Amino acid sequence: MNIARLALRMLVREWRAGELRVLALAVLIAVAGLASVNAFTARMQLALSQESNRLLGADLVLASDHAPAAGLIAEAQRRGLATAQTALFPSMVSTPQESRLAEIKAVSKGYPLRGSLRIATAAFGADHRADGIPGPGSVWLEARLANELQLAPGASIQVGYSQLKVAAILASEPDRGGDFFNLAPRLLMNQADLPATGLIQPGSRVGYRLLIAGESRVVEAYRNWLAPHLERGQRVLGVRDARPEIRNVLDKAERYLGLAVLLAAMLAAVAILLSARHFLRRHLDACALLRCFGASQRNIAALYALQMAVLGVLAALAGVALGYVGQAVLAGLLGKLAKLVLPPANGLPFLQAALAGLVLLAGFSLPTLFALRRTPALRILRRDGVALDVLGAASYLAGLATLTALLFWQVRDTRLTLMALSGMGATLLVTILLAWLLVLGAGWLGARSLGSWRQGLLNLRRRAGGSVIQVSAFTLGMLALLLLTVVRGDLLNNWRATLPADAPNHFVINIQPDQVVPLQAFFRSHGLAEVSLYPMIRGRLTAINGHAVNPAAYADRQTRRLLEREFNLSYADRLPQDNNLVAGNGWNSASAAPQFSVEQGIAQKLHLKPGGVLRFDVGGTPVSARITSLRKVNWDSFRVNFFVIANSGLLQNIPASYITSFYLPAQRGGMLNEMVKAYPNLTVIDVSAIMKTVQDMLDRVTAAVQFVFIFSLASGLVVLYAALATTRDERALETALWRVLGARRGQLWVAQVTEFAAIGLLAGLLAAAGASAIGWALSSEVFNLPYHFNPVLWLVAMGSGSAGVALAGVGGLWGISRETPLVTLRAAT
């Protein structure tokens, strides 16, 4: 019989005996987790690449916070390029009965240059390709907005000071992200109607885009010409930059999902290692017998290598099938990140996942094969063990290197990868140390106890190594689940608790100076006497301490983006009462010298200190003053706050719009309709609706991460099963001896349940401690929230851990207790 046929027969026999099922499960879980995440992200990235021009609505886009200069447009047209323009801003729209916040998009003729608009004749009805843009005097409403205002094509809607006709339902537009990113529904209008609405006022925050399309060579030449002509607040987006907000969120989601699935891969590697070592001990006698029959070391190595190879391929194929289902689930959970038609999953991510699983299997099972091939024939008589050789040690190092390479491959961020490696390593070491101490403590308690459960506690110390591995594996899995469920809920509850019941839930912007007094009177007439209005002026930071500001000099991306756009400045006779000074001195109405007060967080990002000098460009007018104080702002109060506030003498002569916030009970929504009708240019932002939208976003991403962590939990269960399998023979012999010495079956069950329940209890205890520590760090250092100890977390962790591990452990050893002692002792000898 040749080696291949013998290997297959032995593989079938071992599978029936249950020897290799743990190895197969570990590989399957690792492959399924990697395939799920990688295939989903590959589909999203491929969709972005395939439709990048359509996602821009053009071949090139100039995004700006002010209208593009006529010379830029003329130059593009001179080169034979097609152009179109858009303006995007939030504003209130209304009917005689209702008003809603909408995201208004005014477009010029020719829009879009790439892709197409699709419209329908009824909300959520069948759509078709649009022929052009809304005509003058008409608008297209997104179905959500049409439903909220109860409008259909043919009706009229108030947009600013204009009455416009609803001509169609807007089904889709090419250069818009998915529902995930849009907090307000869209209203599409003709750019020619924009001036009559009166919505664009000094201080209005409007995003402008110049769309360009044409031959790629000409477009690229125009981009090169455009680069030195860019002004502050302008940036160029090309095909590679299509939907950057989607790419950013996808990158973050991919990293989080990658880290989650890597935990499953790490636990799977532990299961492979444990199972392979158990496989070694069980087959030493068989290898010694083969050596007696003349088998060479090469034959033995080939025999078992073929078994592992076939097993690995079959498990990887099953993992790929499960991964295909998993990526479909992820697509359902996160597919609305963008309005994209996801292409079918291609085979490359599944092939990569299968290869990764096979490499993990090879890296952690090859040491076993190298040990088995060196089994001496004399083991039949002397029962000698086999020590680890150089090749075996090298294989273990190769397995660890594989895990590290997988981490870099999944996360694709060197800094985050190093942080994850160090964090995982430190967590694992601390967990192992604490688990070891707890196991010894349980053994000490068992030695001083009476009853059957005494033996269960003593077994923890007797098998200390296996107990520590089991406790550590379950601690990591439970820690991840606790952070995603209980701790996440605690953080959200703590955040909500910091908001008083009457915290502002509405903001009003674009208030003009001549509307301040009548608007205050309007608020008083409706019982809102304490509403304060704050001036708001847009200015661009141009110099710090006499040195020109260069956004590229700052490593933090958020800081660079902040410096590339205009600040919202304000002025006041005195600093807000709810702002706490952390450095410097405030001012009063008598303060005459120009002064700035800067929020503490932005001061840290820009390295600002009291005594420094800031210069802003405010509508072409340079304004500079010395920093006299730093303030700590409670942004969660939902009151009006600013990064930079000046004293009144510095900015009061500069044109400004005003902003305010106030609390309005839900049942008084009619007041908003009255206000919008009286002042159509005002924009009312319902913060409670935005909070709900953001919460929905977080819930969807969290659900995806929790789904991926199912693989981690499954890996933890496989590790437990593998650890049980490594001690199965020892437990069987021990149980038989106890039965011979007169122990009743009930006593043995109590001992086993006690041991496994203790393992789960210790794992739950460590997981609860870790989750509490991380929750405290997140609350105090990241979110600046008060931390509240949650005893439920500890009860859930220890209770579920104890019960779950006990059931799993006893179920795995069910067959041992049903065998007679004579059968067990004969098998052992």
ZAMARGU-4260 file (C-alpha; in steps of 0.2 Angstrom, whole numbers, plus 5000, padded with zeros to 4 digits):
<rodrens>
0) 5000/5000/5000 | 5007/5017/4995 | 5009/5032/5007 | 4995/5042/5000 | 4982/5028/5002
5) 4987/5024/5019 | 4987/5042/5024 | 4969/5044/5018 | 4963/5028/5027 | 4971/5034/5043
10) 4963/5051/5041 | 4946/5043/5039 | 4949/5033/5055 | 4955/5047/5065 | 4941/5058/5059
15) 4928/5045/5065 | 4937/5044/5082 | 4936/5063/5084 | 4955/5065/5084 | 4956/5079/5071
20) 4939/5088/5073 | 4946/5101/5084 | 4960/5105/5071 | 4947/5106/5057 | 4936/5117/5067
25) 4950/5129/5071 | 4955/5131/5053 | 4937/5133/5047 | 4934/5147/5059 | 4950/5156/5055
30) 4947/5155/5036 | 4928/5159/5038 | 4932/5175/5048 | 4946/5181/5037 | 4936/5177/5021
35) 4920/5186/5028 | 4929/5203/5032 | 4941/5203/5017 | 4928/5198/5004 | 4916/5212/5010
40) 4929/5226/5010 | 4935/5220/4993 | 4918/5222/4986 | 4916/5239/4993 | 4933/5245/4987
45) 4930/5237/4970 | 4913/5246/4969 | 4921/5263/4973 | 4935/5260/4960 | 4923/5254/4946
50) 4911/5269/4949 | 4923/5282/4954 | 4919/5294/4940 | 4901/5292/4943 | 4903/5295/4962
55) 4911/5312/4958 | 4899/5316/4944 | 4914/5322/4934 | 4932/5318/4930 | 4939/5332/4942
60) 4931/5342/4955 | 4936/5359/4963 | 4928/5359/4981 | 4928/5376/4989 | 4920/5385/5004
65) 4918/5400/4992 | 4912/5402/4974 | 4925/5398/4962 | 4933/5412/4952 | 4926/5415/4935
70) 4944/5414/4928 | 4945/5396/4933 | 4929/5391/4924 | 4935/5401/4909 | 4951/5392/4908
75) 4943/5375/4909 | 4931/5380/4895 | 4945/5387/4885 | 4953/5370/4885 | 4938/5362/4879
80) 4932/5354/4895 | 4914/5353/4900 | 4910/5362/4917 | 4895/5362/4929 | 4893/5370/4946
85) 4884/5365/4962 | 4881/5374/4979 | 4876/5363/4994 | 4869/5370/5011 | 4856/5366/5024
90) 4840/5376/5026 | 4823/5375/5031 | 4809/5372/5019 | 4790/5372/5023 | 4772/5370/5017
95) 4758/5379/5026 | 4757/5364/5038 | 4775/5358/5041 | 4793/5363/5040 | 4808/5352/5039
100) 4827/5354/5038 | 4833/5349/5020 | 4850/5348/5012 | 4848/5360/4997 | 4858/5357/4982
105) 4858/5370/4968 | 4865/5364/4951 | 4869/5372/4935 | 4865/5367/4917 | 4874/5351/4912
110) 4875/5343/4929 | 4880/5329/4931 | 4895/5328/4919 | 4897/5309/4923 | 4883/5297/4928
115) 4865/5302/4928 | 4850/5308/4939 | 4836/5297/4942 | 4818/5303/4946 | 4801/5296/4949
120) 4783/5302/4949 | 4779/5296/4966 | 4788/5293/4982 | 4797/5276/4982 | 4790/5272/4965
125) 4798/5266/4949 | 4812/5278/4944 | 4819/5282/4927 | 4833/5293/4920 | 4831/5311/4921
130) 4833/5322/4905 | 4842/5337/4912 | 4840/5346/4929 | 4825/5354/4937 | 4818/5368/4927
135) 4817/5386/4933 | 4804/5388/4947 | 4804/5369/4951 | 4812/5357/4962 | 4815/5339/4965
140) 4812/5331/4982 | 4820/5316/4989 | 4806/5303/4994 | 4810/5305/5013 | 4807/5324/5012
145) 4791/5322/5001 | 4784/5310/5014 | 4788/5321/5029 | 4780/5336/5021 | 4766/5326/5013
150) 4770/5332/4996 | 4768/5325/4978 | 4773/5331/4961 | 4763/5347/4957 | 4762/5354/4974
155) 4772/5370/4980 | 4785/5371/4993 | 4792/5387/5002 | 4811/5388/4999 | 4818/5404/5008
160) 4807/5418/5000 | 4802/5408/4985 | 4788/5397/4981 | 4794/5383/4970 | 4784/5369/4962
165) 4788/5351/4966 | 4791/5343/4948 | 4797/5326/4953 | 4804/5314/4966 | 4823/5313/4966
170) 4828/5294/4967 | 4847/5296/4965 | 4861/5307/4961 | 4878/5302/4956 | 4889/5312/4968
175) 4881/5308/4984 | 4885/5296/4998 | 4873/5284/5005 | 4860/5287/5018 | 4873/5283/5031
180) 4881/5300/5028 | 4866/5312/5025 | 4857/5318/5040 | 4844/5328/5030 | 4835/5324/5015
185) 4839/5332/4998 | 4830/5346/4988 | 4838/5348/4971 | 4835/5365/4963 | 4840/5375/4948
190) 4855/5387/4952 | 4846/5401/4943 | 4833/5401/4957 | 4845/5402/4971 | 4847/5422/4972
195) 4828/5424/4974 | 4827/5413/4989 | 4838/5424/4999 | 4846/5409/5008 | 4864/5414/5004
200) 4868/5428/5017 | 4885/5434/5024 | 4891/5420/5036 | 4881/5406/5027 | 4891/5390/5027
205) 4890/5384/5009 | 4900/5371/5000 | 4903/5375/4982 | 4909/5363/4968 | 4916/5365/4951
210) 4914/5350/4940 | 4925/5346/4926 | 4925/5333/4913 | 4934/5329/4896 | 4948/5319/4889
215) 4959/5312/4903 | 4975/5320/4895 | 4967/5337/4895 | 4959/5335/4912 | 4976/5331/4919
220) 4984/5346/4911 | 4971/5357/4918 | 4974/5349/4935 | 4992/5354/4934 | 4988/5371/4929
225) 4975/5373/4943 | 4987/5368/4957 | 4996/5384/4959 | 4980/5394/4957 | 4971/5386/4972
230) 4966/5398/4986 | 4963/5394/5004 | 4948/5383/5007 | 4950/5375/4990 | 4955/5357/4986
235) 4955/5346/4970 | 4946/5329/4970 | 4950/5317/4956 | 4944/5299/4952 | 4956/5292/4966
240) 4948/5304/4979 | 4930/5299/4975 | 4919/5299/4990 | 4933/5302/5002 | 4921/5301/5017
245) 4916/5283/5012 | 4934/5278/5010 | 4938/5285/5027 | 4924/5276/5036 | 4927/5260/5026
250) 4946/5261/5031 | 4941/5262/5049 | 4928/5249/5048 | 4940/5237/5040 | 4953/5240/5053
255) 4941/5236/5067 | 4934/5221/5059 | 4951/5215/5054 | 4957/5217/5073 | 4941/5207/5078
260) 4944/5193/5066 | 4962/5192/5070 | 4957/5188/5088 | 4948/5173/5081 | 4963/5168/5071
265) 4974/5170/5086 | 4963/5159/5097 | 4962/5147/5082 | 4981/5146/5082 | 4980/5141/5101
270) 4967/5128/5097 | 4978/5121/5083 | 4993/5121/5094 | 4984/5112/5108 | 4976/5099/5097
275) 4993/5096/5088 | 5002/5092/5104 | 4988/5080/5109 | 4989/5072/5092 | 5008/5069/5095
280) 5005/5061/5112 | 4992/5049/5105 | 5002/5044/5090 | 5019/5041/5098 | 5015/5022/5100
285) 5009/5021/5082 | 5024/5029/5075 | 5036/5018/5086 | 5026/5002/5079 | 5029/5009/5061
290) 5047/5011/5064 | 5048/4993/5070 | 5040/4988/5053 | 5054/4997/5044 | 5046/5014/5040
295) 5059/5028/5038 | 5058/5045/5046 | 5054/5052/5029 | 5039/5040/5027 | 5032/5044/5044
300) 5033/5063/5040 | 5025/5061/5023 | 5011/5050/5030 | 5006/5063/5043 | 5009/5078/5032
305) 4997/5071/5019 | 4984/5069/5033 | 4986/5087/5038 | 4986/5094/5021 | 4970/5085/5016
310) 4962/5090/5032 | 4968/5108/5030 | 4961/5109/5012 | 4944/5102/5017 | 4943/5113/5032
315) 4948/5128/5022 | 4935/5124/5009 | 4921/5123/5022 | 4928/5140/5029 | 4927/5148/5012
320) 4909/5143/5011 | 4905/5149/5028 | 4914/5165/5024 | 4904/5168/5008 | 4888/5168/5019
325) 4897/5179/5032 | 4902/5193/5019 | 4884/5193/5013 | 4878/5196/5031 | 4891/5211/5032
330) 4885/5218/5016 | 4867/5218/5023 | 4873/5226/5039 | 4885/5239/5031 | 4880/5239/5013
335) 4871/5256/5015 | 4887/5265/5018 | 4885/5271/5000 | 4872/5270/4987 | 4883/5258/4977
340) 4879/5242/4968 | 4891/5230/4975 | 4899/5219/4963 | 4899/5200/4966 | 4912/5193/4977
345) 4928/5188/4968 | 4938/5173/4972 | 4954/5182/4978 | 4949/5186/4996 | 4943/5168/4998
350) 4959/5161/4991 | 4969/5173/5003 | 4959/5167/5018 | 4961/5149/5013 | 4980/5151/5011
355) 4981/5160/5028 | 4972/5146/5037 | 4983/5133/5029 | 4999/5143/5034 | 4992/5144/5052
360) 4989/5125/5052 | 5007/5122/5045 | 5015/5134/5057 | 5008/5126/5072 | 5007/5108/5067
365) 5024/5105/5058 | 5033/5104/5075 | 5022/5089/5079 | 5026/5081/5062 | 5045/5084/5065
370) 5043/5076/5083 | 5033/5061/5076 | 5046/5057/5063 | 5059/5055/5076 | 5050/5043/5087
375) 5062/5028/5092 | 5056/5010/5089 | 5062/5007/5108 | 5047/5017/5114 | 5037/5001/5112
380) 5047/4995/5127 | 5053/5011/5136 | 5039/5023/5133 | 5051/5037/5129 | 5045/5054/5125
385) 5051/5065/5111 | 5059/5082/5114 | 5057/5097/5102 | 5071/5099/5090 | 5078/5114/5080
390) 5066/5111/5066 | 5051/5111/5078 | 5056/5126/5087 | 5059/5135/5070 | 5041/5130/5065
395) 5034/5138/5080 | 5043/5154/5076 | 5036/5153/5059 | 5019/5151/5066 | 5021/5167/5077
400) 5028/5176/5062 | 5013/5171/5052 | 5001/5178/5065 | 5011/5194/5065 | 5011/5195/5046
405) 4992/5192/5046 | 4990/5207/5058 | 4999/5219/5046 | 4990/5212/5031 | 4973/5214/5040
410) 4975/5231/5048 | 4987/5239/5035 | 4992/5253/5047 | 5010/5251/5055 | 5006/5262/5070
415) 4989/5254/5074 | 4997/5236/5071 | 5011/5240/5083 | 4999/5246/5095 | 4988/5231/5093
420) 5003/5219/5095 | 5009/5227/5110 | 4991/5229/5118 | 4987/5210/5114 | 5004/5205/5121
425) 5002/5215/5137 | 4984/5209/5139 | 4989/5191/5136 | 5003/5192/5148 | 4993/5200/5162
430) 4979/5188/5159 | 4990/5173/5160 | 4998/5179/5176 | 4982/5183/5184 | 4974/5167/5178
435) 4989/5157/5186 | 4987/5166/5203 | 4969/5163/5203 | 4971/5144/5198 | 4984/5142/5212
440) 4971/5151/5224 | 4957/5139/5219 | 4969/5125/5222 | 4973/5132/5239 | 4954/5134/5243
445) 4951/5116/5237 | 4965/5109/5249 | 4955/5116/5264 | 4938/5111/5258 | 4927/5096/5260
450) 4915/5087/5249 | 4915/5082/5231 | 4918/5099/5224 | 4935/5099/5233 | 4942/5087/5220
455) 4936/5099/5206 | 4946/5114/5213 | 4961/5103/5216 | 4960/5098/5198 | 4963/5116/5193
460) 4980/5116/5202 | 4984/5098/5196 | 4982/5103/5178 | 4987/5121/5181 | 4995/5124/5163
465) 4979/5118/5154 | 4968/5128/5166 | 4978/5144/5163 | 4976/5142/5144 | 4957/5139/5146
470) 4955/5154/5158 | 4965/5165/5147 | 4956/5160/5131 | 4939/5163/5138 | 4944/5179/5146
475) 4949/5187/5129 | 4933/5182/5121 | 4922/5187/5135 | 4931/5204/5136 | 4928/5208/5118
480) 4909/5204/5120 | 4908/5214/5136 | 4916/5229/5128 | 4904/5228/5113 | 4888/5226/5124
485) 4888/5231/5142 | 4902/5243/5142 | 4896/5252/5126 | 4878/5253/5134 | 4886/5261/5150
490) 4895/5274/5140 | 4880/5279/5130 | 4870/5280/5146 | 4883/5290/5155 | 4883/5302/5140
495) 4864/5304/5141 | 4865/5307/5159 | 4876/5322/5157 | 4863/5331/5147 | 4849/5339/5158
500) 4831/5336/5153 | 4830/5354/5146 | 4847/5354/5136 | 4845/5363/5120 | 4839/5352/5106
505) 4837/5365/5092 | 4850/5376/5084 | 4845/5391/5073 | 4858/5398/5061 | 4859/5412/5048
510) 4850/5425/5059 | 4853/5442/5051 | 4857/5457/5062 | 4841/5466/5058 | 4832/5450/5064
515) 4840/5449/5081 | 4827/5460/5090 | 4811/5454/5082 | 4817/5436/5084 | 4820/5438/5103
520) 4803/5446/5104 | 4796/5430/5095 | 4804/5419/5108 | 4798/5429/5122 | 4780/5428/5115
525) 4782/5409/5115 | 4788/5408/5133 | 4807/5406/5128 | 4813/5421/5137 | 4831/5415/5141
530) 4836/5412/5123 | 4853/5421/5119 | 4859/5425/5102 | 4878/5425/5098 | 4886/5434/5083
535) 4896/5422/5072 | 4909/5428/5059 | 4919/5417/5047 | 4937/5420/5047 | 4953/5410/5041
540) 4968/5408/5052 | 4982/5415/5043 | 4997/5417/5056 | 5002/5411/5073 | 5014/5422/5082
545) 5019/5431/5066 | 5022/5414/5056 | 5011/5410/5042 | 5000/5395/5045 | 5004/5379/5035
550) 4992/5365/5037 | 5004/5352/5029 | 5015/5355/5044 | 5003/5347/5056 | 5003/5328/5057
555) 4985/5326/5063 | 4973/5325/5049 | 4959/5333/5058 | 4970/5348/5062 | 4975/5350/5044
560) 4957/5350/5039 | 4952/5363/5052 | 4966/5375/5046 | 4961/5373/5028 | 4943/5379/5031
565) 4936/5395/5040 | 4934/5396/5058 | 4917/5402/5066 | 4923/5417/5077 | 4912/5426/5090
570) 4914/5441/5101 | 4906/5445/5118 | 4908/5457/5133 | 4912/5443/5144 | 4916/5424/5143
575) 4902/5412/5143 | 4897/5407/5161 | 4898/5388/5157 | 4916/5390/5150 | 4930/5386/5163
580) 4946/5396/5162 | 4961/5384/5163 | 4975/5397/5159 | 4976/5416/5158 | 4963/5429/5163
585) 4946/5433/5156 | 4939/5450/5152 | 4924/5461/5155 | 4915/5475/5146 | 4928/5487/5150
590) 4942/5477/5142 | 4948/5488/5127 | 4963/5480/5121 | 4961/5467/5107 | 4960/5449/5115
595) 4956/5431/5110 | 4951/5417/5121 | 4954/5400/5114 | 4946/5383/5118 | 4958/5371/5127
600) 4957/5357/5114 | 4961/5367/5099 | 4975/5376/5108 | 4983/5359/5111 | 4982/5354/5093
605) 4989/5371/5087 | 5002/5372/5101 | 4994/5389/5107 | 4997/5397/5124 | 4992/5413/5133
610) 5003/5427/5126 | 5003/5421/5108 | 4996/5431/5094 | 4983/5425/5081 | 4979/5433/5064
615) 4963/5430/5055 | 4958/5435/5037 | 4940/5440/5039 | 4932/5444/5022 | 4948/5451/5016
620) 4951/5461/5032 | 4966/5456/5043 | 4962/5454/5061 | 4975/5450/5075 | 4975/5450/5094
625) 4984/5442/5108 | 4978/5426/5117 | 4974/5430/5135 | 4965/5414/5141 | 4962/5396/5137
630) 4944/5389/5141 | 4938/5372/5144 | 4921/5370/5135 | 4908/5356/5138 | 4903/5352/5120
635) 4890/5339/5126 | 4880/5353/5134 | 4873/5357/5116 | 4874/5376/5120 | 4882/5388/5108
640) 4901/5387/5109 | 4916/5393/5099 | 4934/5388/5097 | 4939/5407/5097 | 4930/5421/5105
645) 4936/5440/5104 | 4931/5454/5116 | 4918/5466/5108 | 4930/5479/5103 | 4939/5469/5091
650) 4925/5462/5079 | 4909/5471/5083 | 4910/5482/5068 | 4912/5467/5056 | 4896/5461/5048
655) 4890/5445/5056 | 4876/5433/5056 | 4869/5426/5073 | 4866/5409/5080 | 4856/5402/5095
660) 4851/5386/5103 | 4836/5382/5114 | 4825/5368/5121 | 4808/5365/5113 | 4797/5351/5119
665) 4791/5339/5105 | 4773/5344/5107 | 4777/5362/5102 | 4784/5359/5085 | 4771/5371/5078
670) 4781/5386/5084 | 4795/5381/5072 | 4783/5382/5058 | 4778/5399/5063 | 4796/5405/5065
675) 4801/5398/5047 | 4786/5406/5039 | 4790/5423/5047 | 4809/5421/5044 | 4812/5410/5029
680) 4831/5412/5028 | 4833/5404/5045 | 4840/5386/5046 | 4834/5376/5061 | 4844/5361/5065
685) 4835/5347/5076 | 4849/5340/5086 | 4839/5326/5093 | 4836/5320/5076 | 4854/5321/5072
690) 4858/5311/5088 | 4846/5298/5083 | 4854/5296/5066 | 4871/5295/5073 | 4866/5282/5085
695) 4858/5272/5071 | 4875/5273/5062 | 4884/5267/5078 | 4872/5253/5080 | 4875/5247/5062
700) 4894/5247/5064 | 4893/5239/5081 | 4882/5225/5075 | 4894/5221/5061 | 4909/5220/5073
705) 4898/5210/5085 | 4894/5198/5071 | 4913/5196/5067 | 4916/5193/5086 | 4905/5177/5084
710) 4921/5170/5076 | 4931/5174/5091 | 4918/5167/5103 | 4918/5151/5092 | 4937/5150/5093
715) 4936/5152/5112 | 4925/5137/5113 | 4936/5127/5101 | 4951/5131/5113 | 4941/5125/5127
720) 4937/5109/5118 | 4955/5107/5113 | 4961/5110/5131 | 4948/5097/5136 | 4954/5085/5123
725) 4972/5086/5129 | 4967/5080/5146 | 4954/5068/5141 | 4965/5052/5143 | 4971/5058/5159
730) 4953/5062/5165 | 4947/5045/5159 | 4960/5036/5169 | 4957/5047/5184 | 4939/5044/5183
735) 4941/5025/5181 | 4952/5024/5197 | 4940/5034/5207 | 4926/5023/5202 | 4937/5008/5207
740) 4940/5016/5224 | 4922/5017/5227 | 4917/5035/5221 | 4899/5037/5215 | 4895/5044/5198
745) 4886/5059/5206 | 4902/5063/5216 | 4912/5063/5200 | 4899/5074/5191 | 4900/5087/5205
750) 4919/5087/5204 | 4919/5090/5185 | 4905/5103/5186 | 4915/5112/5200 | 4931/5112/5190
755) 4923/5119/5174 | 4912/5131/5183 | 4927/5138/5192 | 4936/5140/5175 | 4922/5150/5168
760) 4920/5160/5184 | 4938/5165/5184 | 4937/5169/5166 | 4922/5180/5169 | 4930/5188/5184
765) 4946/5193/5174 | 4935/5199/5159 | 4924/5210/5170 | 4939/5217/5178 | 4947/5221/5161
770) 4931/5228/5154 | 4928/5239/5169 | 4946/5246/5168 | 4944/5249/5149 | 4927/5257/5152
775) 4935/5269/5165 | 4949/5274/5153 | 4937/5277/5139 | 4925/5287/5150 | 4938/5297/5159
780) 4952/5300/5146 | 4943/5299/5129 | 4925/5305/5132 | 4927/5315/5148 | 4912/5307/5156
785) 4910/5302/5174 | 4912/5284/5177 | 4899/5274/5186 | 4903/5256/5193 | 4891/5243/5185
790) 4889/5228/5196 | 4878/5220/5183 | 4893/5218/5171 | 4902/5208/5184 | 4887/5197/5188
795) 4884/5194/5169 | 4902/5190/5166 | 4904/5178/5180 | 4887/5170/5179 | 4887/5167/5160
800) 4905/5162/5160 | 4903/5149/5174 | 4887/5142/5167 | 4893/5142/5149 | 4910/5134/5152
805) 4902/5121/5164 | 4889/5115/5151 | 4902/5115/5137 | 4915/5106/5148 | 4903/5093/5155
810) 4896/5090/5138 | 4913/5087/5131 | 4917/5073/5144 | 4900/5065/5144 | 4906/5049/5136
815) 4920/5047/5149 | 4907/5045/5163 | 4897/5032/5154 | 4912/5020/5151 | 4915/5006/5164
820) 4931/5007/5173 | 4937/4990/5166 | 4936/4996/5148 | 4946/5012/5153 | 4960/5004/5162
825) 4962/4991/5148 | 4964/5005/5135 | 4976/5014/5146 | 4987/4999/5148
</rodrens>
